Amino acid sequence: MTADAAAEVAADQVGELRQYEILVGGMTCAACAARVERRLNKLDAVQATVNYATERARVLCRDGVDPRTLVEQVERAGYTARRIDDVAAAGDDDSDHERRVADLRRRLAVAAVLAVPICDMSLALSLFGELRFPGWQWVLLVLAAPVVAWCALPFHRAALAGARHGAASMDTLVSVGILAASVWSLWVMIADRDVTPGLGQGLSVLSGSDHALYLDVAAGVTTFLLAGRYFEARAKRSAGSALRALLAMGAKDVEVLRDGEVRRIPVSQLEVGDTFTLRPGEIVATDAVVIDGSSALDLSMVTGEPVPQEVVPGTAVVGGAVNSGGRLVLRATRVGADTQLARMARLVQRAQEGKAGAQRLADRVAGVFVPAVLALAVLTLIGWLLTGHPVGLAVTAAVSVLVVACPCALGLATPTAVLVGTGRGAQLGVFIKGPHALEATRAVDTIVLDKTGTLTEGRMRLVDVRTAPGVTRSRLLAMAGAVEAASEHPIAAAVTTAATAELGTLPAVTEFAAQPGLGAHGLVDGERVVVGRAKQFAEHGLRVPEDMEAARDELETRGVTVVLVGWGDAAQGLLAVADTLRSTSVAAVAALRRLGLHPVLVTGDNARTAATVAAEVGIDDVVAEALPEGKVEVIRKLQEQGRSVAVVGDGVNDAAALAAADLGMAVGDGTDAAIEAADIVLGREDLLVVADAVELARRTHRTIRGNLWWAFGYNTAALPLAVVGLVSPLIAAAAMALSSVFVVSHSLRLRHFRPTAGGTL
């Protein structure tokens, strides 16, 4: 976990910071995003991140900062802004996006219809002078005027807005280039009747003429750039389709039982504790527990799990699952923003708003790139004139520099890949919190695994009970069950379930306290009852008789977990619980090895049980009887050896280890502390999904690197060619548009990612 992320989590937990999401309209390149980000970060106690691909600003600020001030700052920078209050509202900008796409489509259609005859006419008149008729240049002007004035209006409008605020963007380059070609052509037409068709650089220009028109350049550049922006907008919408699908996954209404009546209400009116029904084929409205009926739920859209889950009374279910079997009656346990679906959607959205280190560098480059290109275009114009070339040729070279250098691909390289990769991950039950997780995954070479709930099912059962002389089985179960009923540990749940099933009602416990990794203790029927490991007994001054130690050693050789139960001055018995190895654990460990990860088993269980489980799944390195702080120490030692460490966990006792690791992975239904501390959240309890997560994260990171190499390489190669006149404005416009489309299309390939390491999906 990164230091910044850890500080952010800590600040959120103590309530020092507030977070706002702002939808920013009018950004056309990475330079725009960088400008908005700088504007917001100039405010006191404000930390902002602006994402060009998602068109959103994520702002962390002190409680005293008025969110209206944030919106005003964005508007003063020349852009539109509105605050988004929750994840659901984040999907409400679809209509705005559709209007922008429709407007681009109309302008592109008009530009294409007019640009084709302009270019064809320029070509014919350039090749065959006898075809030139009186006033042909004015015909070209009439055809080009709507393209330059109306079709290119978004470029001019954005450039003017930037100029009013003393800033330059991609639109500045495009607008200046189009207007330069148009104004030059109009000047030639007015000042000199002996004009010739331009045809881009033009046959007449190549012969050294100063009388060439560039109306075809203005029309062609506008058409190419509108086409690039249109396809880019459509591709960006496709890139975010996974998050929109996640947001739209829930049910719209639900049939509830209130006051003895059955009524159908919107899901937004559902409250915790409401009882509602679920028919075959319907979507579970919210997180709930089954209170009547049995069925099979399809969780593939929520967790990526392809096999339907059988549910019976007492089974917890998540909102968004589809009922593929019988009728169920459920009780709502979490609603609205507290549901697992909403939490996962927030994780995806937060990830898509983050920035990788490479993208931050690209944004800094883009922020100074536009002014640098404007200066380079002026120098190119002056250089060509000083070397004795015609004005027309100098203008052509300068326009080519302006158009070819637009830094769109730089701004799209990382966010589009993150957008698609995290969205695809959500479909597979892998929730990547941000670009820093992608970077960490690339370097990870060691993975630390817990035993209970990770390699094993985590559903322990009581398999044996041993008592001291004079202590009955019922008495031992009652005392132990009372203490363990207050704990959330899987072993405690097994003891409590068995005790309740055998005895019914358990005694009450007071002064309960849990010691992570050691056990728990509390006051039951006037006795201080201690349940856990021998170390805890020593701390409470309780002795463990030799016969009890022998019984514990004998049971542990069978691979079970043994807990001691004591009160008074000694251990009064012991309980043996056993867990079942997950059916996929052996294959998952093998898949992790194929990915180059060295597995290490670190567990709080005894050495014999840990060694037995490790041998079954194929793990060589085992650290047993590790307390939560001991797990952190293991991670530190591995890191000191030069290893990059990933940790998989799900409980409160895993939160410290997840935070200390280079990459933390938490099971989605784990504790809030574990999920907050993790970098990747796994939607289901299956170790194979860990391998899937690593493979997806690495594939996404490779895509980002490929995009950045292309974006930097394109501009590095194209600019010198434009300066020396080897790239015409038309080719420059086409190349610039295609570079952006290439980056987005390359990222969209992640939509078809299918994991091969785990092989489960």
N, C-alpha and C positions, 0 to 999 in steps of 0.2 A: 504494500500500500504506500502511495507517495506521501511525502510529508505535507504537501499542500492539501491533499484529500483528507489526511488525518486531522489537520488543523481545522478544516472546514467542518468535519463531522463533530469535532469537539465543540466548536463554536455553536453549531446548531443545537447540540444537546443541552448546552447551558442557556440557550435562548439569547445569546449576544447578537446574533445576526438574523436578518430577515432575507428571504429570497423572493425575487420577483421574476416573472417571465414577461418579456415585451416582444410583441410581433412588430418587426421593422419592415416597412414597405419602401420600395424604390431603390434598393441596393442592386447594382448591376455587375459588381466585380469584387474581388478581395480587397481592393483599395477602399471601397465604400465601407465594407465591414470593419476594416482597420480604423477608418476615420470615426465611425460611430463608437467603436470600442475606446479609442483615445478620448473622445468627448466625455463619455460616461466616467472613465477612470480618473478624469481630472477633478471630479467631485470628491469632497472629503468623505472618508469612511465608505467608499464605494469600490467594489471589485467586480468588473463586468467582463463577460466573454460573449462575443458576437459571432454567430455562425452564419456564413453566407449561404450555405446550401439549405439550411432549415429556415433562414430568414428570421431568426430569433436571437434575442439578447437575454442571457441569464445573468442576473444582477444579485450580488450579495452585498448588503449594506447594514449599517447600524439601525436600531429601532427608530432613531430620531429622523431618519431620512424620509421625506415625503415621496411616495411613488410617483406622484404627479410631476415632481421635479425631474425624474428620470425621463418620463415621456416628453416633457418640454425640451430637455437637452437633445434628444434624438431629433425632434422636429426642428430645432434651431440649426441642426447640422444639415438640414435640407431633406429629411426623409419623413415618412409617415410613421406613426407609432401608436400602438394601443396595448394596454396591459392584459395579460392572460392570467386569470386567477387560479385555474386548475387544469389538470391534464385533459379532462373532457372538453374544456373550452379550447384547448390547443388544436383540436380538430375542426373548429368552427370556421377556419379560414379557407376551407375548400372552395366556397363560392367565390371568394376574392381571387383565388388562384385560377379558377376556371374562367373568370372574367378576363384576367390578364392573358391567359392562353388564347381565348377567343379573339381578343384585340390584336394579339400578335399574328394570329391566323389571317385576320382580315387584311392587315397591313402587308403581310407577306404575299397574299394572293394578288393584291393590287400591284405591288412592286414587281412581282414576277410577270404579270400580264403586260406591264409597260416596259420592263427591262429587256425582255426578249426581243421585241421589235426594235428597240433602241440599239442593242448590240448587233443584231442582224443587219440593220440599216447601216450602222457604222462600218461593219465589216465589208458589206457590198460596195459602199461608196469609197472605201479605202482601196480596195482591190481594183475597182473599175471606175476610173474618174469620169468616163462618159455618162455614167448613170446619175451624176449629180445634176439636180434640177434647181432652178432659182428658188431660194428660200428654204432649201433642205435643212439648213442649220436651225431655222425657227421651228420646223416640225419636230426636230429632236428636242428642242427646248420645251415645247408644249408637252411632249411625252414625258420628259424628265422632271418637269416642275412638280407634279403631284408626288413623285417618288421622293424627291429631295425635301419637299415641304411637309407633306402629310405622312408618308410611310416612314420617313426617318425622324418624325417628330419626337418619339420617345428618347432618341439619342440627344437631340437638341435640347429638349426640356430638362433632362438630367444634367447635361453639361452646363446649362445656364444656372440651374439650382446650385451646382457645385461652385461655379464661378462667383455667385453671390456670397458664398460662404468661404471664399478664398481657397477652394480645394479643387483638385482634378481627379478624374476617374477614367475608366475605360471609355465612357461616353464622351468625355472630352476629346480623347484621341479620335474616336470615330466621327464625332460631329465636326471637328476641325478638318479632318481629312475630306469628308463629303463636301463641306462648304468651300474648302480650298479648291477642289476640282471644279465645283459649280461656279464660283466667283471668277476663277481664271477663264473658264469657258465663256462666261458672259462678257468679261472684259475683252477677250479676243473678238467676239462677235460684234461688239460695239466699236472697238478701236480699229479694226482691220476687216475689210470685206473679203480679203483673200484668205479664207479659213479652210482648213482641211479636217476630215474626221480623225478622231484620236485613236480609237480602237485600243483602249488601255494605254500602253506605252505608245502604240500607234506606229504605222509604217512611216508616216510623214515625220514623226518625232525622231525616229531612228536615223532619218536622213538629215536631221539637224534643223527642222522647221520650228519656228516659234508661233505657228498659227494653228496648232492642233487644238481641237475641242476635247474636253474630258467629261462630257455628259454621260457617256457610256460607263465611265469609271464611277461617277457618282451613283448612277442607277444600279450598276452591278454590285458595288460594295454594299450599298443599302440592302439589296436583295439577299446577298450571301449572309450578311450579319443578322438580318431578321430571321433567315432560315436557321442559322445556328442557335439564335436565342430561343426560337420557337421549339426546336427539337430538344434543346437543353432544358427548357421549362417542363416539357412533357416527360423527359427522362428523370428530372428531379422529383416529379410527382410519383413516378413509378418507384423511385428509390425509397420514398416514404410510405409505400403502400402497406408494408408489414405493420407499421405502427398504427396506421388508420384501421387496419383489419383487427388489430388487438383492441383498439378503443371501441370498435363497433361490435365486438364479439358478444357482449352481454345481452341478456334479454331486455325487451322494451317494457313489458308489463308482466304481472304475476298474479296468480289466483291465491288470495290469502284467506285464512279463517279468522274472523274477528267477531267477537260477541255472538258466537254461535252461527254466524252467517258467512257464506262464501261470496267473496266479491273480487273483482279484478281491478287492480290499481297499477299505476305506473311504478316502475322499479324505484324511482327516486323517492317514493313515499314509503318504501319498506323500512321497517325499524328493527333493531336488534330484539330478538325474542319473538318476532312474528312467526306464526306457523303458516306455511304455504305448501301447495301441492305441485307436483311435477308429473306431467303425463309423458308417455313415450314420444320421443321426437322433440320434446321441448328443451330449452336451454336453462340450466340452473341459474336462477336470478341473482344469487349472491352466495357468499361463503355460508355454509350451514352444516347442520348435523342431521342425519336421518333419524326420524323418530318412529316411522312406520313404513313397512314395505321393503322389498328387495329388488335390485335391478343391476344393470351394468351401465357404467358411465364412460362415454368416449372423451378422454382427456387430451386427445392429440393436438387440439388447437390451443390448449393452455400450457401443457408441459412437454408436448412432443412425444408423449408415450403412446405407441401405436396399439397396445393391447388394452381393451376396455377393462375398467376396474370394477370388480364386484363390490356392491355396497349393501349393507344390512343395517338394522337399527343400531345407532351408536357410531356409525362411520362418519367421519368428517369429509365434506365435499367442498369443492371450490366453485365459485361462480364462473360461468363460461363453458362448463362441461355439458355435454349433450346426453340426454337420457335415451339409451338405446334399448331399454327393456321395459319393466313393469312400472306401475304407478307408485310414486313415493310421496310421503308426507315429511316435510323438513322443518327445522326451526332455524331461523336466521341467527348467525353468530357474529358476523361482521357485515357492514353495509357501506355503500358509497366509497369514499376514498380509502377506507380501511381494508377493503377486500384485497385478496392476493392478486387478482387481475389488475386492479388499480395500482397496487404497489409495483407490480412488474412493469406496467406501462410507464410509470414514473421513472423506473430504472432505465428503460429503453430511451425515453425522451432525454433524460439527463446525459446518457452516453452520447446521444447524437448531437448534443450541444457542446460537448467537450472538444478540446483541441490537443492534438499530439504536438510534441516538441518540433517535429519537422514542419508541421503546418504553421506553427507560430513563427518559425523562420521565414516560411513562404509569405506569410502575411506582412512581416516587416519588410521583406523585399518588395512586395506589391505596393506597400505604402509609399515608397520612394521611387518606384519604377515608373509611374506615370509622369511625374515631373521630369525625370531623367530622359524619358522618351521624347517628351515635348522639346527639351533642350537639344537632344540628338537630331530631331527632325529639322530644327532651325539650323544647326551646324551642317547637316547634310545639304540643305538648300544653299547655304552660303558657300560650302565647299565646291558644289557643282558649278555655281556661278563663277567663283574665283578661278576655276580651272578652265574657263572658257566655254562651258557647255551652254546650250540654249536654255532660256528660262523655262520652257515647257518641260524639258527633260529634268531640270532641277526640281520643279514642282512635282513631277511624277515620282521621283525618288523620295522626296520628303513625305508625300502622301503614303507611299508604300511603307515607310518607316512607321508612320502613325498607326496604320491599320494593322500591320503584321504583328505589332508588339503588344497588343492588348492582353493583359495578364489574367484572362478568365480561367484558363486551365489551372493556373497556380492556385486560385481561390477554390476551385472545385476538387482538386486532387485528393485531399484527405477527407473533407466532410461527406462527399458522396459515397466513398468507400465505407466510412463509418456508418453512414445512414443505412446502406444496404446490408452491410455485415451484421450490425446489431439487430436490424429488423429480421433478417434470416435466422439469427440466433434465437430471437423470441419465438419464432415458429417451431424451433427445435427444442425449446425448453432451456435455452442458454441465454442468460441476461448479462451482457457485458456492460459494465458501468461506464466505461469511457476509453478514449485512446490510450491513456496511460496503461490500462490493462492489456491492450494489444501489444504495446512496446515491451511490457514485462514478460508476456507469454513467449515472445520470440527468444528471450534469453534464458528462460527457465530450463534447468537440467536435472533438478531433483524435486520429487514430490513427496510430501509428508502426509501419511494417511492415518486416520484414527481407525480403531477396530469397530467399536459399537456404532451401528447405524451407518457405517461407511462400507466396510468389508462385509459386515453382517447385517441381518435384517433390522436389528435394533429393537426387535419385539421379543424380549426375554421372557422366560417362563421358569417358575420354580420347579426344580427337579429333585431336590433332596432336602431333608431337614434333619439335623442332628442336635440333640439336647443334652445338657449336663444332667447329672443325677439329681432327681428331685424336681426337675422342671418339665412340665408337660408340653407337648407339641402345641396345644391350643394357647397356652400362656405365652410361649415364645412367639408364635405368629401374631397374637394380639398386640404384644409390646412392640415388636418390630414393625408390624403393619401400621400402627398408630403414628410412629415417627415417619415412616416412609411415605405416608399419605400426603405429607406436606411438601414433598420433594418432587422435582420434575425429571429426575434422572431415570433412564430406562430400567435400571436395576430396581429402583424404588417402585416404579410402576408394576413390575413383575411381582414383587413381594406384596404390595398392596392388593393387587388383583387376586392373588392366591389366598391371602388372609381373608379378604371380604367374601370370596366364594365359599370358603370353609366355615367362617364364623359368623358372617352376616355383618352386624354393626361392630365397629371398632371403637376402642376408647378414644377420648379426646387427648390431644397433645398441646402442651403449652411450652413457652420458652424455647420454641424450635429454632435451631440454627444449623445451617449446612456448611460444611467445609469442603470446597471443591477438590475432587480427587481423593478425598479421605473418607467421606461419609457424612452422617448427620447425627444430631442428638436432640433430645427434648425431654420434657417432664411428663410422664405417663403414670397415672395412679400413684402419684407421690414418689415415683422412682425416676432417677436420671438415667434414661435409656440411651445407650450408644450403639449405633449401627454403622459398620464400615470396616476399614482395614485395621490391622494390628497397630499401626503407628498411631492412629487416633486413640486406641485403647490406652497406650502408654501415656499419651498426653492427659488423659482423664484419670490416670492412676488405677486402671483396671488391669488385672493380670489375665493371661491366657494359659489355662492348664495344659500340661503336656499332652494329655489324651485328645484335647481339642485341637492342638497344633498338628498332631499326627493325623487326625481325621481331615483337617484342612489340606494337608499335603497329599493325602490319598485321593481326595476329590479333584484337586487341581491337576493331577497327572492324567485325569480323564478329559481335560480341556474345558472344564466348567469354571465359572467365576464364583468365588466363595466370599461371603460377607459374614462377619462376626456380629453377634448380638449380645450385649452385656448390660448389667446393672448391678447395683451393690458394689462389690469390689472385684468382680471377675466376669469373664465371658460365660454366658449361660446357655449358649448354643451357637449354631451356625446354619446359614442358609446357602444352598447351592443353586445358582441360576445358570441357565444355558441359553445361548443365542444360536440362530441358524445362519450359516454362511450364505450370502446372496448367490443366486445361481449364476450371476454374470461376473462375479468378482475375479475368478481365474482369468477369464477372457479379457477383462478390463485391465488387469495388471499387465498382461501380455501386450495389450494395445498401447499402454503407456510406455512400455519398454521400446516398442517399435517407433514411438515418437521421440525417442532419445531421452526419456525421463527415467531417472533412477528412483525406484520406490523405497521409502523408509516407513516402517510401521512404528508409530509412537502412540502408546496407549497407557492409560492409568491402571490397566488390568495387571494381574500377576504374570510373572515371567513364563511360567509353564503354559498357561492359556495362550498368551501372546505368541509364544514360539510355535504352538500347535497350529494356530490360525495362519501364521506367516508361512509355515511349511506347506499348508494346503493351497495357498494362493500363489506361491512362488516368490515370496519376498525374503531377501537374505538379511537385510539390516533391520534389527528390532530393538526398540527402547521401551522397556516395560516399567510399570509402576511409576509413571511420570505424572507429576502434579501439573496443573495449568502453567505455573511459572517454570516448571521443568521442561514443558514443551517449548516454551519460548527460548530457554537455554539451549535446547537441542538445535533449534533453528539458528540461533546466533553462532553456535559452533560450526554448523554446516556452512554458514555464510563466511565465517572466518577462514574456512578452507577454500574459499574462492567459488563456492557453489551458489547458484541462483535458485532460490527455494520457493516452491508453491506448497500451499497447505489447503487441505480439504477438511471442513468442519461444519457443525450444525448447532452446537449448544453454547450456553453462556461461557462455559469453561474453554471454548475454542476461540472466543473473541480476541483475546490477547495474542494468541498464536497467529490468527488471521491478519491482525494488524502488523505483527512483526515480520511476516513473510514478504518476500518480493512480490508474490502473487497470492492473494487469498481467494478461496472458492467456498461459498456457503450454500448449503441445501436450502431451497426456496421456502420450505415450511419450517426452517430452523428458527431460532430466536431472533428478535429484532437486533440484539447486540451483534450477533454473528453476521447477519445480513448487512448491517451498517459497516462493519469492519472489513467486509470482503470486497474484492475487485470484480469478481464474477459470481453471479447467483445462479444456481442450478435448479431447474424447475421440478426435478423429480429425484427420488432417492435411488439412484442407480449409478454405480461407479463408471459405467461405460460412457455416461454423458460427460464425465470429466475429460475423457479422451476426445470426445466430439468437440467440447468447448475449446480445448487446446488447438485442435486441428483448424477449427473455424477462425479462431483468433489469429493464428499464424497465417492462414490464407488471406485474411483481411489485411494484415500488416504487409504482406507481399504485394497486395493490390495497391496499397497506399504508396509503397516505395516505387512500384512501376509507374503509377500516375505522376509522382513527383519527378522521376527521371525524365519522363516524356515532357512534362510541362517546362522544366528548366532547360532540357535539351532543345525543345522547339524554339524557345525564345533566344537561346544562345546561338543557334544556327541561323535562324531566320533574320535576325537584325543585321548582321554583317552583309548578308546577301541583299537585303533591301537598301542598305546604305550605298552599296556599289552599283545599284541599279539592275541587279540580276533577277529581282522579283517585281513584277508589275503589280499595281494596286488591286486588280481583279484577282490575281493569284494569291496576293496577300490576304484579301478578304476571305477567300475560300479556305485558305490554310488556317487562318485564325478561327473561323467558325468550326472547321473540322477538328481542330485540336481540342476544343471544348467538348464537342460531341464525343470524341474518342475517349476522353477521360471519363465522362459520365457512362458511356457504354461499357467501358472496361470495368467500372465499378458494378454495373448492373449484372455482370456475369456471376456475382456472388449470390444472386437470387436463386441460382440453380445449384448451389453448393449442396453436396450430399456427403456426409462423413464417411470415411473409409476406415479410420482407425478403430472406432467402436463397432461400426457395422450394424448399428441398431435401427437406423432410420433410412 
